[in-house]
């Protein structure tokens, strides 16, 4: 591992060139002490296009590479941003290159979820630790400025006088993912519960945890979940989905859940039960993606909604039908009417602060606040929730069977 104290500017390589990779590139514009020097993905056209974008934004100099090994010597850290079913394969290759001396790295960061199953997640953690690398689990909602600020205020001003919070609610809903692999349960690992529930359970756990304390201070006691396919297995929407995503996405015969409602019960250090309630959906149709997060305690509350934006625009029907896009808000569903506008999605959703934190931690040679350990904990919660939904009952924790468990839609 290079000595991070000698690195004034961290050189990072992005493995992946899709939607989330572009989000990170947009966020990195506002981060100092970093350059994006490499892009690798299996698609030559996509990696070349993203490398050009990086250079146009003056985040480079950046090159597109045909393999991870080819980036050796050009990067100090890697961001794993590939689809869920290839993350473990990528981590195995990084482990091979580092442990055989073919690549020197400071750390690895991986997008959420860490893997598709608890077993895969544990192997991701084993590999990164065996390679003696710093590691970061990229859960952007924990770094969203509104969430960080709201937690800081309540824990500083309200909790000392009134007591710890007892309930966190988190919801993320939109009209469906961008790419075909998200919709395929065997490839993604699940449906909306894995795709978006990983955000919700962790941001809720974060809010309930005392500042500067590890999230392990909350002991998971039990979980329960209900999942269903409410919209996308209806014949009309099965046809629409095939038209958009191709014949390999067939929700008439192979649906994944497009709705999940979950409850997790934790015990706090004072011995009280504290609750997490989450709702996640691909069946929500509104202006665009809606993230809603709340924290409640004995004499206080906070709430955040991503669609309560400071800026709104109105475009009348006389303007006609505009070309579809996402220039106002992610997962946009209309081009006229009264529309919220997200001025800077990368900052609002937490990508800017997340990348800044991880980059500064790697430069300082210390472990970031959110690590692969947290990614494993999230997968344990999600697998327990899937198991609860499958069996139709509450799952008491810890549950040993989760180490080999695979959700029904991924089997």
N, C-alpha and C positions, 0 to 999 in steps of 0.2 A: 504494500500500500504506500503511495506517495505520502510524504509528510505534509499534511494539510496546512501547517503553519507557514509553509513556503509558498502557498498558492494564494495570490492576491485576487485572481479571477478564476472561478471554477469553470472548466470546460465540460459541458454536458452533451451527451448523445441521446437522441430520442429514438426508441425502438417502437415503431408504429408511425403511421402518417395519416390517420383518419380523424374523426370528429374531435376526440378529446386531445389528440396531439396538437391540433390547430388551436384549441382553447388554451393549452399551455403556452404555445408560442405567443398568442395574443397577450396573455398575462405577463410573460417575461419582459415585455416592453417596459414595464414599470419596476423591474427588479435590477439592482446594481450587482456588480462583481460577478457577472456570469456571461458566458458566450455559449451559443449553441453551435458546436463545431461538427456535429455528425447527425445524419438521419439514416436509419435503416428500416426497411420494411420489405416484404416479399414482392410488392408491386413497384416495379421500376419507375413507372410514370408518376405514381403518387409520391414516392420519396424524392424524386427530382423536383417535382412541383413544390413540395414543402421546403426543400433546401433553398429553392429560389425565393420563396416567400420570406424565409429567415434572413436571407441576404438583403432582400429589398427593405426589410424592417431594421436593417443594420444591427442584427443580433449575432452575426457571424464574425469571421468568415466560416461558412458552413458548406460541407460536402455531403453528397448522397453516397452511401456505401452499400455494396452488394451483400455484405455479411457483417455480423457482430465482430468477428475476429479482425476484419479489415479496419475497424475503428481503433484498434490497439495503438496507443501512442498519441491518438488525436483527442481523447476524452479522459476526464478524471472521474466521471460518474455517469450512470445510465438511468434513464427514465423508462420503465416498462409500460407501454401504452397500447399493447396489442390486444386482440380479442381474448376473452376469458379462457378458451380452450387451448391457447398457445402460451399462456404466461408461464406455466411450469416448464415447458420445453425451453423457453428463452432463459429462465433462471438456471436450468441445468447447463446450458451452453455457457452462461456467464461463469458459473461455478467451475466448469472444466477449464476455461481459459485462465481464470485467476489462479486456481490451484496448481496448474501446470506451468505457471510463470509466463504464459503467452500474453497476458494483459494485466496491467496494474491499474487498480481502481481504488477510490476512497469509499464510494458507497453506491447503493442501488435504491431507487424509489419505484414503487409499483402502484398503479392506479387501483381504484376500488372496483369490484371486490378482489381480494388477494388471489383467489382461485375459485373453482366451482364447488368444491367440497371441503370438508374439514380435513380429510386426509391429504388432499393436494395442498391446502394451506399450511399444514404442519411440515410438509416436505419443502415448501418454499422457505419457511423459517429455518429449517435444518440446513439447507444449502447455503443460505446467506450467512448464517453463523459459522458454518464450517469454512467458508471462504474468508472469514474474519473481516467482513465488510460492515460499514455503517448501513442502516436500512431505514427507509421511510415508507409508511403506508399513506398514500395520497387520498385522504378524505377531505375534500375541499370545504364541505359545509362547516367543519369545526373551525375554519379560519375566516368564514364570512364576517366582515366587519360588524354587521348588526348583531350577530350572534355573540361574538367575542365581547362587544361593548355591553350588550344587555346582561350577559353573565357577570361581567366585572362589576357592574353597578349593583345588581341585586345581592351578590355575595358580599360586597363591601358595605352597602348601606342597610339592607333589609335582614339578611340572614343573622348577623350578630344579635339583633334585637328580637327577631320573631322566630328564629329557628330554621333548620334546613328545609329546602324545597321537597315536596312529596310527589309531584306529578310533572312529567314532561310529555308533551304531545308533539309528534312530527308527522307531517304528511307531504308527499311529493306525488304530483299527478300531472299527466299530460296525455296526448292523444296517441302515443305510440313511438317506438324507437326509429332511428334513422336508417339502420342497415339490416339486411336480412338475418345476419348471424344472431342479433339480439332476440329475434322472434323464435329461433330454433332451440328448444329446451335442451337437446343433447349437446349443442355447441355452447350455448350461453351458460347452461347449468341449471336453469330454472326459467321463471317468467319475471313478472314485475317485483315479486318479493325479493329475489336475489339482485335484480338490476337496480332497484331504487330503495328497497328495504335496508340495504347495507348503509345507505346514507342515514336513513331515519333512526335506526336503532342506535347508531354511534353518536349522532349529534344529540340525541336525547340523553344517552348515558353521560356524555360530556357535560351537559348542562346540570345534571344532578350530582356531579362529582365536585368536591371541594377544589377550588383553584390550587394549583401546584401539587395536588395529590394524584397518585396513579389511579386510573379508572378501575383498577382492581380493588379499590376501597369499597366498591359496591359489590356485594356477593349475589350472583344470579340465583334466584330461588325456584322460579317456575316460569313457564311460558305457555301461551295458548294462541292459536291462529285459526282464521277462516280464510280460505282462498277460493276463487271462482273465476270462470271465464264468462263475463257478462255481455260483452259486445262482439268480440272478434271471431266467435264461432257461429254467429248468425249468418245465414246463407249470403245475404247481400255483402256483408263485410268480409266473409271468406273470399268472395270474388274480388273485392277491392284490394285486399291484402295480397292476393296472388298477382294481380295486375301491377302492383307497386313493387313487390319484393321477389317475384318469380315463383315458379311452380314448387320449389323446395319448401316454401312456407305455406303450409296447408292447415289452417286452423279448423277445417271441417273434420279432419281425421287425426291431426296431431297438435291439439291446442296446448298452450301453456297458460297459466293464470294471468289475467289482465287486471285482477283486483285482489288485494290482500288487506286484511285487518288483523292487527296483532297486538298482544298484550304481554309485557314482561314484568315480572315482580322481582325486585332486588331488596336486599336488606342493607341499610346504611350502617355506618360505624356506631351509631347510637342504638342500634337494634330495631329501628322502625322499618316497616315496609315502605318502599317507594316504587312508584309505577311508571312505566313507559307505555304509551299508546301510540300506535303508528297506523297510518293508512297510506297505501300505495296503489296507483292505478295507471293503466294505459287506456282507460275507457273514459277519461275526463276530456270534455270539449269546452274550452273557454278561450280567452284571448291567446293563451299559450301556456307554457309550463307554469304550474303553481306550486310553490314550496311554502308551507305554512308550519311554523314552529312556535311552541308555547312552553313556558315554565311557570309553575304555580307553587306557591308556598302559603304558610299560615296567614300572612298579611300582605301579600304582594303577588304580582303577576307580570309577565312580559309576553309580547306576541310579535311575530314577524310574518309578513306575507310578501312574497316576491312580486305579486301583481299590484300591490299598493305603491306604485311608483310615483316619484315626484313629478314625472313628466308624462302627460297624456296628449294624444292628438286625436282629432276627429276628422274623418274624411267621408263626405256624403256619398249617397248612391249615384249622384249625378256624375261623379268622377269616372264611373264605370268600373269594370273588373280589372284590377291591376294584376300583374304577374305575381305568382305565388313566391314567397320568400320568408326569410327569418331575420329581416333587417330591423325589426322592432323589438322582438322578444323570442327566445328559444321556443321551438315547437309551435310557432305562430299558426293560428287557424283562420285568420281573416285578413283582408287587406283594406277594408273600409269599415266605418263605424267609429265608436269611441274606443281607442286602443291605448293600453299602457305601453310605454317605451322604456326599455332597460338601457340606461345611458352607457353603462360599462359592465357587461355581464361577467367578464373575467374577474373584475374586482368585487362586484356584488356577491357572486357565488363563492368567493374565497380563493380562487386560483392564484391571484397575485400574492396574497399574504401567505398562502400555503407554500408556493415555490420560493418566496423570499426566505421563509423560515427554514426550509430544508436546505437550501443553498448555503445559508449562513451557518447552519449546524455542520454541514459537511466541511465547509471551509475551516471551521474551528476544531474539527476532529471530534465532535461529540454527537451522540445519538439524538435524532429529532424527537419531538414530543409524541408523535404518532408513528409507531413502528410496525414491523411485520407481526409482532406479538399482538398488537391491537387488531390487525387484520385477521389473525387466527381467532381471536375472541369474537369478532363479528361473525365469522363463519360458524362458530359453535352456536351462537344465538340463532342464526338463520336456519341451520340444519335442524335445531330443536323445534323451531317454528314450523318448518315444513313437515316434520314428523308429527307435530300436534295436529296440523291440518289433515294429514293423511289418516291418522287414527281417530280423529274427532274427540280428543280429550286433552286435558292439561298434562304437560310434561314436567315432571319434577327434575330439578337439576342438582348435581351433575348427572348426565345420562350417558352411560358407557357406550351404548350402541351407536352414538353419533360418529364415532371414529371411522366407521365403514358405511355410513348412511349416504344414500344418493336419492335426491327428490324424485318422485314418480315421473315427472315430465322429462327428467334427464336420463332415465333408465333406457 
